[in-house]
Amino acid sequence: MDLNHIEIILVEDSASDALLTKFAFEKHGLGESIIHLTNGEQALEFFFKAKNFNGKVFSNDKTKIILLDIHMPKVDGVEVLEKLKGSPVTRSIPVIILTSSDHDPIIQKCKSLGSADYILKPVTMEGFLKVVNGLTGYWTNEPKDKETKNN
């Protein structure tokens, strides 16, 4: 698969977490593939109102994975997930929930709504690189590291 023609949608309100995530994807040659949305409201506009963000619009053909922070201002990740999994246009795109605690009770709700998995937000660059390495399996069908949780 030509990885230059995929899109990774990152919905993350933390600028530092978004920067580390982007850097980790750049290390895998996927830096240009990321579309960063800073809150749930932007995500809903991008997916369902064809709103342009930084020159890019949503394409179901290109989007291979959505990384979705749970706790965000305006519209939280759970509401975004509900809408994504409730729409025939976005239902089949894997959504990986980003959280800072594996004891978060919302994780079970997200799983029941159809999230593919969840990832504990790493606190080091090495952690982010490990997570991104594991995520590549979502578009290559050959997971390099089946364990995406950073335990």
Backbone as a ProteinNet text record, in pm:
[ID]
protein_1_A
[PRIMARY]
MDLNHIEIILVEDSASDALLTKFAFEKHGLGESIIHLTNGEQALEFFFKAKNFNGKVFSNDKTKIILLDIHMPKVDGVEVLEKLKGSPVTRSIPVIILTSSDHDPIIQKCKSLGSADYILKPVTMEGFLKVVNGLTGYWTNEPKDKETKNN
[TERTIARY]
84.2	0	87.6	52.6	124.2	81.6	169.6	135.6	127.5	169.5	158.3	15.4	-70.7	-208.3	-308.2	-264.9	-357	-368.2	-473.4	-490.7	-513	-449.2	-464.8	-525.6	-643.4	-709.5	-678.8	-616.3	-584	-673.7	-757.4	-845.1	-792.4	-718.5	-645.6	-636.4	-681.4	-678.2	-546.4	-465.9	-337.7	-233.6	-183.7	-84.9	41.7	85.5	208.4	189.1	74.5	48	35.9	-27	-40.5	96.9	182.1	316.5	397.5	393.4	465.9	411	280.2	219.1	262.8	257.2	299.4	445.5	529.8	671.5	693.8	622.3	636	593.1	485.4	443.2	545.4	607.1	711.5	827.8	861.6	968.9	936.8	808.2	763.9	730.1	765.3	739.7	594.8	519.3	376.6	337.7	432.5	403.8	306.4	314.3	224.7	84.3	66.7	-62	-157	-107.1	-187.7	-268.7	-394.6	-481.4	-514.4	-470.8	-491.9	-610.5	-708.3	-824.1	-812.2	-842	-809.9	-923.5	-1041.8	-1150.9	-1262	-1356.5	-1465.5	-1555.6	-1574.8	-1658.1	-1595.5	-1465	-1396.3	-1408.4	-1395.1	-1403.1	-1538.9	-1645.7	-1779.7	-1798.8	-1746.7	-1755.8	-1676.1	-1560	-1474.4	-1540.4	-1590.5	-1647.6	-1785.2	-1866.9	-2007.2	-2054	-1971.6	-2012.8	-1915.6	-1827.1	-1728.9	-1648.9	-1621	-1543.2	-1396.1	-1332	-1192.4	-1106.1	-1005.9	-910.7	-770.7	-701.7	-565.2	-554.8	-653.1	-650.2	-694.8	-743.9	-785.6	-932	-999.8	-1137.6	-1143.7	-1244.7	-1258.8	-1278.3	-1206.4	-1221.6	-1228	-1341.4	-1357.1	-1262.4	-1227.5	-1136.8	-994.1	-954.5	-817.7	-800.7	-901.8	-887.4	-875.8	-767.1	-742	-756.1	-747.4	-758.2	-789.3	-863.4	-893.7	-841.7	-755.9	-707.2	-786.1	-862.2	-960	-938.7	-905.1	-892.9	-1032.3	-1042.8	-1173	-1214.6	-1125	-1158.9	-1116.6	-1215	-1189.2	-1296.6	-1261.9	-1363.1	-1461.8	-1569.7	-1676.3	-1757.1	-1702.7	-1769.6	-1668.9	-1706.3	-1610.1	-1598	-1494.8	-1465.5	-1575	-1646.5	-1754.2	-1864.1	-1901.9	-2004.8	-1958	-1831.2	-1776.8	-1779.5	-1737.1	-1737.8	-1878.4	-1976.9	-2115.6	-2158.8	-2126	-2165.7	-2088.4	-1959.8	-1880.1	-1932.8	-1961.6	-2007.1	-2154.9	-2226.9	-2367.4	-2389.1	-2283.7	-2295.7	-2240.4	-2315.1	-2264.4	-2139	-2116.8	-1999.8	-1871.2	-1878.9	-1758.3	-1753.5	-1856.5	-1868.5	-1751.7	-1700.4	-1598.1	-1455.6	-1436.4	-1301.8	-1264.8	-1150.5	-1110.3	-1086.9	-1143.7	-1124.2	-1049.4	-934.8	-853.9	-870.4	-913.8	-936.3	-803.5	-777.6	-658.5	-700.3	-633.7	-667.5	-540.9	-544.2	-427.8	-436.9	-547.9	-563.6	-634.9	-579	-648.4	-756.8	-776.3	-884.9	-1003.6	-999.1	-1106	-1232.3	-1342.1	-1464.7	-1524.7	-1483.7	-1537.3	-1483.6	-1370	-1311.8	-1411.4	-1477.7	-1576.5	-1691.5	-1735.4	-1842.4	-1796.3	-1673.5	-1619.8	-1610.7	-1568	-1562.2	-1700.9	-1800.6	-1936.9	-1993.3	-1941.2	-1985	-1914.7	-1808	-1742	-1599.7	-1535	-1394.5	-1313.2	-1210.7	-1127.9	-1035.4	-993.3	-898.2	-882.8	-797.7	-761	-611.5	-556.7	-413.9	-395.4	-308.6	-269	-171	-196.8	-106.5	29.9	129.8	264.9	315.4	410.7	466.7	607.3	659.9	793.6	787.6	889	896.7	907.3	982	994.5	857.5	776.3	641.3	556.3	564.5	488.8	535.7	666.2	717.9	666.9	661.7	610.7	463.3	386.1	243.6	223.8	295.4	280.3	322.3	427.6	470.8	358.6	291	179.6	59.6	37.7	-78.1	-68.2	51.5	64.9	-11.4	-37.3	-114.2	-257.5	-310.1	-447.8	-465.5	-358.1	-374.2	-292	-199.9	-123.5	-174.5	-263.4	-314	-204	-90.2	19.8	72.2	5	49.7	194.6	273.6	412.8	423	325.7	324.3	177.7	127.4	-15.2	-55.3	37.5	8.3	27.3	-84.1	-73.7	-79.8	-122.5	-129.2	10.4	41.2	175.3	181.1	186.8	188.3	329
-118.8	0	123.5	220.2	346.3	431.9	443.6	516.2	666.6	716	858.5	898.7	803	834.2	793.2	795.7	768.4	892.6	896.6	1004.4	945.1	1005.7	971.5	1094.7	1079.5	1193.2	1188.2	1291.5	1304.2	1411.7	1371.4	1465.9	1475.6	1582.3	1595.9	1742.5	1775.1	1914.6	1954.3	1859.4	1890.8	1915.8	2037.4	2073	1989.5	1964.9	1886.9	1741.1	1680.1	1542.1	1532.8	1631.5	1632.6	1645.2	1730.3	1748.9	1619.7	1553.1	1426.7	1319.6	1314.7	1217	1243.2	1367.5	1402.4	1366.8	1397.6	1367.6	1217.4	1138.7	993.2	941.8	996.5	956.1	999.1	1115.1	1160.8	1062.3	1006.2	906.9	783.3	759.2	645.4	688.4	811.7	860.9	896.2	920.1	948.4	1087	1175.4	1309.2	1387.5	1372.7	1445.3	1386.2	1267.9	1199.1	1243.6	1319.2	1353.2	1479.9	1471.7	1588.9	1605.1	1717	1740.2	1832.8	1783.5	1861.8	1880.3	2000.5	2031.5	2011.2	1975.4	1947.9	1869.2	1822.6	1742.2	1818.2	1945.8	2027	2034.7	2059.1	2060.3	1924.8	1817.3	1683.6	1660.3	1697.3	1677.3	1761.9	1884.7	1968.9	1907.4	1854.4	1794.5	1670	1581.1	1455.3	1470.7	1559.4	1560.9	1688	1793.4	1916.9	1956.3	1864.3	1885.2	2013	2046.3	2166.8	2142	2238.9	2233.6	2273.7	2190.1	2222.8	2213.9	2326.3	2333.8	2278.5	2309.9	2268.5	2126.5	2057.4	1918.6	1902.4	1814.7	1779.1	1628	1583.3	1441.6	1358.6	1248.4	1151.3	1013	947.2	812.5	714.7	740.6	652.7	659.1	773.6	791.1	766.6	794.6	786.4	640.6	608.4	471.7	453.1	560.7	549.1	686.2	684.1	806	786.3	877.4	878.1	984.7	943.8	1032	1043.5	1163.4	1190.8	1184.2	1129.2	1118.7	1251.5	1309.7	1428.8	1555.1	1622.9	1745.6	1849.1	1976.1	2081	2082.2	2152.2	2172.8	2046.1	1948.4	1819.6	1712.1	1623.4	1522.6	1407.2	1325.6	1215.9	1110.9	1089.1	989.6	1031.3	1157.9	1205.6	1196	1229.8	1218	1072.3	981.7	838.4	789.4	830.6	790.8	831.2	951.9	1000.4	928.4	904.8	834	692.5	622.2	483.3	474.5	585.3	587.7	624.3	660.8	702.1	594.3	559	459.9	507.1	635.9	690.7	667.4	675.8	667.1	542.6	465.3	349.7	251.8	227.5	124.2	171.9	300.7	352.1	318.1	251.1	221	348.9	352	465.4	414.2	475.1	441.4	554.5	519.2	616.8	647.3	775.2	818.8	860.9	805.7	838.4	838.4	910.1	915.4	814.3	742	644	519.6	403	280.9	242.7	324.9	303.7	394.1	461	552.3	471.6	494.4	416.5	440	546	575.9	477.6	414.1	319	209.5	151.9	45.7	96.9	218.5	277.4	291.3	336.9	353.5	218.6	116.6	-17.3	-62.4	-37.2	-78.7	1.9	121.5	204.8	168	87.8	42.2	88.7	143.8	180.9	54	64.3	-51.5	-87.4	13	-9.5	120.8	118.1	242.1	240.5	358.3	374.5	466.2	423.5	512.1	611.8	738.5	841.1	824.9	799.2	786.7	922.2	919	1043.8	1067.4	973.3	989	973.6	1024.9	1008.8	861.1	784.6	641.5	574	616.7	562.9	594.9	718.3	757	678.5	657.1	579.5	436	376.9	240.4	233.7	330.5	333.7	344.9	436.3	453.8	327.8	262	137.3	33.3	24.2	-69.1	-31.1	96.6	142.4	113.2	97.7	76.6	-47	-139	-257.9	-229.2	-113.9	-81.9	-51.2	-16.5	5.5	-89.3	-167.8	-263.8	-405.9	-426.1	-558.3	-649.7	-592.4	-668.3	-593	-607	-532	-564.4	-458.7	-477	-503.6	-457.4	-475.1	-480	-598.8	-611.9	-539.1	-517.6	-449.8	-299.9	-226.3	-82.4	-5	-69.2	1	13.6	128.5	157.2	127.6	1.1	-38	-57
0	0	0	-81.3	-87.4	31.3	128.7	250.6	229.3	115.2	87.7	53.3	30	-8.8	98.8	223.9	332.9	419.7	497.7	594	731.3	826.6	966.7	1030.5	1087.9	1150.9	1300.5	1350.8	1492.2	1551.4	1646.1	1715.4	1858.3	1885.1	2011.2	2050.1	2170.8	2215	2280.1	2321.6	2383.6	2274.5	2269.4	2167.4	2181.6	2304.2	2323.7	2282.7	2316.1	2273.8	2122	2060.9	1914.8	1849.1	1904.5	1849	1858.2	1972.2	1987.2	1893.3	1877.7	1788	1644.1	1602.5	1466.2	1443.9	1541.1	1528.6	1514.7	1593.9	1585.7	1448.5	1393.1	1259	1154.1	1172.6	1080.2	1077.8	1193	1200.8	1117.9	1092.6	1011.4	868.1	833	698.3	671.7	777.4	762.1	811	825.4	877.1	792.6	662.9	572	569.3	627.8	624.4	734.5	832.3	949.6	927.6	961.7	970	1117.9	1175.3	1318.4	1340.2	1414.3	1455.6	1606	1655	1794.2	1893.7	1845.9	1939.5	1868.2	1946.6	1891.9	1796.8	1823.1	1734.3	1594.4	1588.5	1458.6	1390.1	1466.6	1408.9	1343.6	1411.5	1354.8	1229.2	1229.6	1110.1	994.7	1024.9	922.6	861.5	946	897.3	833.8	887.7	846.1	776	775.6	709	598.8	562.5	455.4	474.9	601	628.1	600	539.8	502.9	623.1	657	762.7	705.4	705.4	652.9	511	429.5	289.8	264.5	366.3	349.1	386	312.8	342	362.2	433.3	464	338.1	330.6	222.8	283.9	272.7	326.5	258.2	133.4	59.7	111.5	165.6	212.3	361.8	440.5	585.5	628	694.3	738	887.9	962.2	1107.6	1166.8	1276.1	1350.6	1492.3	1537.1	1674.6	1748	1848.1	1910.9	2060.9	2105.6	2248.4	2310.6	2428.5	2495.2	2557.1	2633	2711.9	2638	2577.7	2502.4	2533.8	2512.3	2530.1	2413.9	2431.7	2332.8	2310.8	2241.6	2219.2	2257.8	2351.1	2396	2296	2317.7	2227.5	2220	2328.8	2327.9	2230.5	2233.5	2141.4	1996.4	1972.2	1836.4	1792.5	1880.2	1848.6	1816	1896.3	1870.1	1729.9	1690.9	1557.8	1447.2	1469.1	1368.1	1345.7	1453.2	1442.1	1404	1414.5	1375.8	1230	1160.5	1020.9	927.4	823.8	728.5	654.8	648.3	578.6	657.9	790.5	874.1	962.6	964	1054.8	1044.4	924.7	906.6	933.1	956.5	983.7	1128.9	1150.3	1288.2	1368	1487.5	1578.3	1700.3	1726.3	1842.5	1942.9	2061.3	2167.7	2236.3	2260.2	2332.8	2473	2572.4	2710.3	2794.9	2904.6	2992.7	3106.6	3116.9	3224.6	3175.2	3204	3163.8	3264.7	3366	3461.6	3432.3	3319.9	3281.2	3249.6	3322.6	3297.4	3158.9	3094.4	2961.4	2857.1	2885.6	2789.7	2754.5	2854.2	2827.1	2741.7	2769.8	2687.9	2543.3	2524	2388	2316.9	2388.1	2328	2284.7	2369.6	2334.7	2217.8	2196.4	2084.3	1953.7	1963.8	1842.2	1821.3	1924.8	1905.2	1882.2	1800.4	1767.9	1883.2	1957.2	2064.6	2141.4	2241.9	2309.4	2334.1	2346.7	2369.9	2489.1	2579.4	2687.1	2628.6	2651.9	2599.5	2665.5	2583.9	2640.8	2688.2	2776.8	2826.4	2773.4	2694.3	2638	2485.8	2419.1	2274.4	2238.3	2314.6	2286.7	2294	2388.8	2401.1	2280.1	2230.8	2112.2	1990.2	1977.5	1863.7	1868.2	1987.1	2001.3	1961.4	2005.7	1972.6	1821.7	1758	1613.2	1539.9	1584.4	1522.8	1529.2	1641.1	1654.9	1570	1549.4	1472.4	1323.4	1272.6	1128.6	1082.4	1169.9	1133.6	1094.3	1134	1099.2	951.4	880.9	737.2	652.6	714.3	635.8	655.2	752.2	789.2	841.5	877.1	934.1	1055.1	1170.7	1288.4	1322.5	1341.2	1379.1	1527.8	1601.4	1746.9	1785.6	1812.5	1841.3	1968.1	2058	2183.2	2164.1	2148.5	2127.6	2258.1	2363.2	2491.3	2548.1	2598.3	2648	2796.9	2832.7	2974.6	3023.8
[MASK]
+++++++++++++++++++++++++++++++++++++++++++++++++++++++++++++++++++++++++++++++++++++++++++++++++++++++++++++++++++++++++++++++++++++++++++++++++++++++

